[in-house]
């Protein structure tokens, strides 16, 4: 194990540590005194360190090397691993002690495990029922390794539920007028156009004077007395202009934007879209 591992985990100084008192003293608030002059407000010394980055100082952490060390010691005794960590980490220093608190994110400690009567390793939980370690689903963000209470060896969790697979990309919008669609394993380039609004009217059919309306089933009514939804039922639909056909969905459109042209996407277009 590297002797400078704590330097790798804590790459830079605390946020705001480079700001001196001279930087903050000009930012004090001012209030008028009894004589009407503006004087600086009284302020505690610790307030200067809280002006930058919230109410408390934070660390610049990079924890991947710590997880890599846990993975490296998989199959070895936990005592050996912890003794090597203590050799590199002085627990009396607050930075190193804080970094060691993140060890539970990658390694289930022995205090959270116990051996049940069935001979299986169980995980002790405070606010839920206990579960078998290697026979119950584990989320991907959970610890990947554990310390076996039977022999004290670091082992990998046998069953871990992985994150759901991401749906493959099937649509990419290049700009307002150009989009890409994946159809049967082939990328196609579609040109989008705007459809002028087309008025839709329902005209009275020829040869019929009276209509049997649903809202008045006892008698037939004339066309002028039919409500609009009944005119759409009995009437002949007319459009003020020819409706364009969407080449992607195959349907006629009356307003909005639609797929007007279809071409096979070129390699350059796919490369510019980040698909190659």
N, C-alpha and C positions, 0 to 999 in steps of 0.2 A: 504494500500500500504506500502511496506517495506521501512523503513527509509534508509536502505543501498542499495537501488536499483542502485544508480550510481556506487557503488563498484562492483555490479554484471555485469554491462554493460561494465565497463572498468576494465578488470581483471588484467592487468599487465602494467608495465611502458612503455613509448615510446621506440621504437626500437633504440638501440644504446645509450641509456641514461647512461648505465653503463661504457662506455668508457671515461676515463679521458684524460686530456691533455697529460699526460705522455705516453699514448698509441699512440697518434698521432704525437708527436713531433719528433719521430724517423722515421716517414714516409714522412717527407718533402723532396722535391726535392732539388738538389744541382746544382749550376751553377758556372763556373769558373769566378773569378774576374779579375781585371787588372793585378794582380801579378801572375796569373796562379793557385791560390789556389781555391779549391772548398768550397763555402760558401752556407749556407742555403738560399733558396728563401724566399722573403718576402711573408707573407701569412696573410690574415685577420683572426680574431678570429672566426667569424661565419662559416668559412670554415670547422672547425673541426667537427661541428655538421652535416655537409652535406656529410661527407665522408662515413657515414654508412646509408644505406636505402634511397638513392636518394637525391634530392635537398631540401627536407623538411621533418620534423619529422611527423610520423604518429602515430595513436592511436591503441592500442590493443583492438578491440571492440568485444563484444559478445551481439548481439541485440535481441536474442530470448526472454529474459525476458521482453523487451520493447513491443514486439508483444504480449506476453502473458498478459500484463497489459491492452492493448487495447482490447483484446478479453474478458478479465474479466469485463471491464466496458461497454460491449455491452448491449444496452438497458437502459443506464443511460445517464444523461445529460453530454454534453461535458464540461460544466463549472465545474462540480464536478470533472471530470477526470483531467482537466488541473490544477485546484487548488491543487489537491493532488500531481501532478507532481512538481509544483512549490514549494510545501512544502518540497520536497525531493531534488530538484535540485536548486542550486544557480546559476542563469543565469549569474552572474557576473564572474563566473569561466569559462575559455575557454573550459575545458574538458566537463563540463555539457552542455554548450551552443552548443558544436559540436554534442553531443549525441542527443540533442533535434531536430537537423536538420534531423535526420533519421525518425522522427515521420511521415513524409509525405509518407514514403514507405509503411506504414501499414494503414494509415488513410487519406482519402481524406478530406482536410480542407474545411471549409465552404466558404472560399474566392474563391474556384474553382467551387462552385455549385451555381445555381440560380433556382428560381421557374418560369417556363415559363407560358404563357397564357393558355396552355392546362392543367395546374395543375400538371404537371410532373416535376420531378427534372432533370435538365440538367447539364452536365459537361462542363465547359468553357475551351476551348483549344485555345492556342495561334497560332499554325501553322496548324490547321486543323478545319474542321467543328465541331460544338458542337454536342453532342449526348445525348440521354436519358440514364440515369444512369442504370436503372433496366430493360431496354429493348434492350440493345446493348451488343454484345459480349465483354467480358473482358478477357485479357490474364491472365494466372495463376500468372505471376510475378507482376501483378498490385495490387494496394491496395485492401484489402479484406473488409475494413470497410469505412464508410463515415459518416459525420455529416449532418443530415437532416436539411436544412435551415428553415423548417416549425416549428419545435419544439426544435431544438438544441440537439437531442438525437443521440447517436452513434448507427448506424445500420449496418447490414451486407449487402453487395451488393447481390441482389437477384439472378442475373444471371452472372456467371463468367465462361468463356470458359476455360475448363481444358486443360492440356497438352495432346497431342495425346498419346494414349495408346501404350505402347511398344509392339513390336511384340514378341510373346512367343518364347523362346529359342527352336530351333529345331535341332541345330547342335553344338557339342562340340568336339574340337580336344584335345585329351589327350596327344598324342605325334605324332611323324612323322608316326608311323605305326599303330596307334589305334585311331579311331574316333567313335563318338556316333551320331546316327540319330534318331529323333523322328518320328515314322511312325504309324499313326492311334492310337495315344495315348500310344504307347509302345516304349520304348527306346531299340535300337538294337546296338550291338557292331560290328563294321566292322574292319577287318584287311586289311591294305593297303599294296600293293606290287608294285614294279616297273616293268614296261613292257619293255623288250628289244626291241629296235627299229626294226621294221619289214619293209622291203623294199616292195614297191608296184610297180608292173609292169603291163603293158597292152600288151597282145599278140594278134596277128592277128587271127581272127576266121577262122575255117576251111571251105572250100568251097566257099569263097568269095575272089575275086581278085581285083575288083574295087569298090570304095566307092563314094557315092554322098556327097561331102563336101559342107558345108554351104558357105565357102568363095569362091567356084567356082561352082555355080549351073548349069552352062552350060555343063559341062562334068564331067565324073567320073575319079577319080585319084587312083593311086596305094597306097598301105599301107605305103610305105616308104615316100611318099610325103605328107602324112597327118600331120598336126600340132599336138602337144601333146594333146590339149583339144579335138580334133576330135578323136584321138586314144582312149581316155577315153570314148568317146561316142560309138564307134563301137567295140572296142576291148574287150577281155576277161580279167578281172582283176585277177591277180595272186599275192599271198602273199608268202614271203620267209619262213614264219613259221605260225603255227596256232595262230590265234588271240584269246587272252583270253576274256572272257565275264565279264563285270562289273556287280556284283550281285546287286548293288543299282539301276543303270539306266537300266540294261538289254541290253546294247549295247556292241558290240565288239570294242576293243581298239587296236590301233597299236603302241602307244607310251605313255610315261608318266606314272603316277601312277593311279591305279584303285582299286576298292573295290573287294578284292579277296575272303574274307570269311565273313559270317554273322552269328551272335549269339545273343541271347537275353541277354541284359546287366544285370549283377548281381547287387544285392543291394549294395555290397561293392564298386563296380565300380561307381555306381551312387552317393554314398555318398562321395567318394573321388573326384568326379567331381563337387561336390557342388549342385547336383540336388535333394538331399533328405535331 
